């Protein structure tokens, strides 16, 4: 008794050829890898720089100081 394959053989060969012939970096080969490898870290860095900038502005103008 044989088990059905997870993916059809033709689709598997097509995906293998796609990934083997790509010239991109290894960590950017998948469909959504750009989102997880580039966009999320950039968003975290931008939000942290924005919050640091707001803190520096508030400190320099004396906003939010406890009396």
VONU-126637 format. One line per 2 residues: their letters; for each residue x, y, z of N, C-alpha, C, O, CB. Coordinates in Angstrom, 2 decimals, m for minus. Glycine has a CB too. Example, Ala and Ser with C-alpha at 12.3 -4.5 7.8 and 13.67 -1.06 7.14 Angstrom:
# residues 2
as) 13.19:m5.69:7.80:12.30:m4.50:7.80:13.20:m3.30:7.80:14.24:m3.32:8.46:11.31:m4.47:9.05  12.85:m2.25:7.08:13.67:m1.06:7.14:12.90:0.03:7.87:13.41:1.14:8.04:14.08:m0.60:5.72 $
# end
This chain:
# residues 67
xx) 0.84:m1.18:0.00:0.00:0.00:0.00:0.89:1.25:0.00:1.67:1.46:0.93:m0.96:m0.01:1.22  0.77:2.06:m1.04:1.59:3.26:m1.15:0.78:4.49:m0.77:m0.43:4.57:m0.98:2.16:3.40:m2.58 $
xx) 1.49:5.42:m0.19:0.86:6.66:0.24:0.92:7.68:m0.89:1.89:7.71:m1.66:1.53:7.21:1.52  m0.10:8.51:m0.99:m0.13:9.55:m2.02:0.97:10.58:m1.73:1.20:10.91:m0.56:m1.53:10.23:m2.08 $
xx) 1.64:11.09:m2.75:2.70:12.08:m2.51:2.13:13.39:m1.98:0.97:13.73:m2.23:3.49:12.34:m3.81  2.97:14.10:m1.26:2.54:15.38:m0.68:2.28:16.40:m1.78:1.28:17.12:m1.73:3.60:15.92:0.30 $
xx) 3.15:16.47:m2.75:2.97:17.34:m3.91:3.03:16.48:m5.17:3.72:15.46:m5.20:4.05:18.46:m3.95  2.31:16.88:m6.20:2.47:16.16:m7.48:3.90:16.26:m7.98:4.58:17.27:m7.77:1.49:16.72:m8.54 $
xx) 4.36:15.22:m8.63:5.75:15.13:m9.06:6.13:16.28:m10.01:7.23:16.82:m9.89:6.00:13.79:m9.75  5.25:16.65:m10.93:5.56:17.71:m11.87:5.71:19.05:m11.17:6.59:19.84:m11.51:4.48:17.79:m12.94 $
xx) 4.85:19.30:m10.20:4.92:20.57:m9.45:6.20:20.62:m8.61:6.82:21.68:m8.48:3.68:20.74:m8.54  6.59:19.49:m8.05:7.81:19.43:m7.27:9.04:19.72:m8.15:9.93:20.47:m7.74:7.95:18.06:m6.60 $
xx) 9.09:19.14:m9.34:10.19:19.40:m10.26:10.22:20.87:m10.68:11.29:21.47:m10.80:10.08:18.50:m11.50  9.03:21.44:m10.91:8.95:22.84:m11.29:9.49:23.75:m10.19:10.22:24.69:m10.46:7.50:23.22:m11.63 $
xx) 9.12:23.46:m8.93:9.61:24.25:m7.80:11.11:24.07:m7.61:11.81:25.04:m7.30:8.87:23.86:m6.53  11.61:22.87:m7.78:13.04:22.63:m7.64:13.82:23.42:m8.68:14.85:24.02:m8.37:13.35:21.14:m7.76 $
xx) 13.35:23.42:m9.92:14.02:24.17:m10.97:13.98:25.66:m10.68:14.96:26.37:m10.94:13.38:23.88:m12.33  12.87:26.14:m10.14:12.74:27.56:m9.82:13.75:27.96:m8.76:14.45:28.96:m8.92:11.31:27.87:m9.33 $
xx) 13.85:27.19:m7.68:14.74:27.54:m6.59:16.21:27.31:m6.94:17.08:28.01:m6.41:14.39:26.74:m5.37  16.51:26.36:m7.81:17.89:26.10:m8.18:18.43:27.10:m9.20:19.64:27.31:m9.28:18.02:24.70:m8.73 $
xx) 17.55:27.71:m9.97:18.00:28.64:m11.01:17.94:30.10:m10.59:18.32:30.97:m11.38:17.18:28.45:m12.24  17.49:30.39:m9.40:17.39:31.77:m8.95:18.77:32.35:m8.66:19.67:31.64:m8.21:16.51:31.87:m7.70 $
xx) 18.92:33.63:m8.91:20.19:34.29:m8.62:20.11:35.12:m7.35:21.09:35.76:m6.97:20.61:35.16:m9.79  18.95:35.12:m6.68:18.81:35.89:m5.45:19.57:35.22:m4.31:20.05:34.09:m4.45:17.32:36.05:m5.07 $
xx) 19.67:35.93:m3.20:20.28:35.34:m2.02:19.42:34.20:m1.51:18.22:34.15:m1.78:20.49:36.40:m0.93  20.02:33.30:m0.77:19.32:32.11:m0.29:18.14:32.46:0.60:17.09:31.82:0.51:20.28:31.22:0.45 $
xx) 18.28:33.47:1.45:17.22:33.79:2.40:16.10:34.62:1.78:15.14:34.95:2.48:17.80:34.53:3.57  16.19:34.96:0.50:15.12:35.72:m0.16:14.45:34.93:m1.28:13.77:35.52:m2.13:15.68:37.02:m0.71 $
xx) 14.62:33.62:m1.31:14.11:32.84:m2.43:12.61:32.58:m2.37:11.96:32.48:m3.40:14.83:31.54:m2.49  12.07:32.47:m1.17:10.65:32.13:m1.05:9.74:33.28:m1.43:10.20:34.39:m1.70:10.34:31.69:0.34 $
xx) 8.47:33.01:m1.43:7.47:33.99:m1.85:7.36:35.14:m0.86:7.33:36.30:m1.26:6.12:33.32:m2.02  7.31:34.83:0.42:7.12:35.86:1.44:8.38:36.10:2.26:8.31:36.71:3.33:5.97:35.47:2.35 $
xx) 9.51:35.64:1.80:10.76:35.80:2.56:11.22:37.24:2.62:11.88:37.64:3.58:11.84:34.95:1.95  10.88:38.03:1.61:11.27:39.43:1.63:10.56:40.16:2.77:11.13:41.04:3.40:10.96:40.11:0.28 $
xx) 9.32:39.77:3.02:8.56:40.41:4.09:9.19:40.11:5.44:9.36:41.01:6.26:7.09:39.95:4.07  9.54:38.86:5.68:10.07:38.50:6.99:11.52:38.89:7.16:11.95:39.15:8.28:9.92:37.02:7.21 $
xx) 12.29:38.95:6.08:13.72:39.23:6.20:14.06:40.70:6.05:15.12:41.13:6.52:14.48:38.44:5.19  13.20:41.48:5.40:13.55:42.86:5.12:12.53:43.84:5.71:12.91:44.76:6.43:13.65:43.07:3.63 $
xx) 11.26:43.64:5.42:10.25:44.64:5.78:10.03:44.72:7.29:9.94:45.82:7.83:8.95:44.32:5.09  9.94:43.61:7.97:9.69:43.63:9.42:10.86:44.25:10.18:10.62:45.10:11.03:9.43:42.21:9.94 $
xx) 12.11:43.87:9.92:13.22:44.55:10.61:13.30:46.05:10.30:13.63:46.84:11.17:14.53:43.89:10.24  13.00:46.43:9.05:13.00:47.86:8.72:11.92:48.60:9.48:12.14:49.72:9.94:12.82:48.06:7.22 $
xx) 10.74:47.99:9.62:9.65:48.62:10.36:10.01:48.76:11.84:9.73:49.78:12.45:8.35:47.81:10.20  10.63:47.74:12.42:11.05:47.82:13.82:12.11:48.90:14.02:12.05:49.65:14.99:11.59:46.47:14.30 $
xx) 13.07:48.98:13.11:14.12:50.00:13.22:13.54:51.40:13.07:13.92:52.32:13.80:15.20:49.76:12.17  12.61:51.58:12.13:12.01:52.90:11.92:11.19:53.32:13.12:11.26:54.48:13.54:11.14:52.89:10.66 $
xx) 10.41:52.40:13.69:9.59:52.76:14.85:10.47:53.07:16.07:10.15:53.98:16.84:8.60:51.63:15.18  11.55:52.32:16.24:12.43:52.61:17.39:13.13:53.95:17.22:13.28:54.68:18.19:13.47:51.48:17.56 $
xx) 13.58:54.29:16.00:14.19:55.59:15.76:13.19:56.72:15.98:13.55:57.78:16.50:14.76:55.66:14.35  11.95:56.51:15.58:10.91:57.52:15.81:10.68:57.73:17.30:10.57:58.87:17.76:9.60:57.09:15.12 $
xx) 10.60:56.64:18.07:10.38:56.77:19.51:11.58:57.44:20.20:11.39:58.23:21.13:10.10:55.40:20.14  12.79:57.13:19.77:13.97:57.78:20.33:13.93:59.27:20.02:14.22:60.10:20.88:15.28:57.13:19.77 $
xx) 13.58:59.61:18.79:13.47:61.02:18.41:12.42:61.76:19.22:12.64:62.90:19.63:13.13:61.13:16.93  11.28:61.13:19.46:10.24:61.75:20.29:10.76:61.95:21.72:10.49:62.99:22.33:8.96:60.89:20.31 $
xx) 11.49:60.99:22.25:12.03:61.11:23.60:13.05:62.22:23.71:13.05:62.97:24.69:12.66:59.81:24.02  13.91:62.35:22.72:14.91:63.43:22.72:14.22:64.78:22.62:14.60:65.73:23.31:15.91:63.24:21.56 $
xx) 13.21:64.88:21.78:12.45:66.13:21.64:11.78:66.50:22.96:11.85:67.64:23.40:11.39:66.01:20.52  11.12:65.52:23.61:10.44:65.79:24.87:11.44:66.19:25.96:11.15:67.08:26.76:9.63:64.55:25.31 $
xx) 12.60:65.55:25.99:13.60:65.90:27.01:14.16:67.29:26.76:14.39:68.04:27.71:14.73:64.87:27.02  14.38:67.64:25.51:14.97:68.95:25.23:13.99:70.09:25.47:14.41:71.21:25.74:15.47:68.99:23.80 $
xx) 12.69:69.82:25.37:11.69:70.86:25.60:11.04:70.77:26.98:10.19:71.59:27.31:10.61:70.78:24.53  11.43:69.80:27.78:10.90:69.68:29.13:9.47:69.20:29.18:8.76:69.51:30.14:11.00:70.97:29.82 $
xx) 9.02:68.46:28.19:7.64:67.95:28.15:7.58:66.66:28.94:8.44:65.80:28.80:7.16:67.72:26.69  6.55:66.53:29.79:6.34:65.29:30.55:7.19:65.19:31.78:7.35:64.10:32.33:6.59:64.12:29.70 $
xx) 7.77:66.30:32.23:8.62:66.29:33.42:7.75:66.20:34.65:6.72:66.86:34.74:9.51:67.55:33.48  8.17:65.39:35.60:7.46:65.31:36.87:7.88:66.48:37.75:9.06:66.82:37.82:7.74:63.95:37.59 $
x) 6.93:67.08:38.40:7.20:68.27:39.27:7.68:67.84:40.61:7.96:68.68:41.46:5.95:69.14:39.43 $
# end
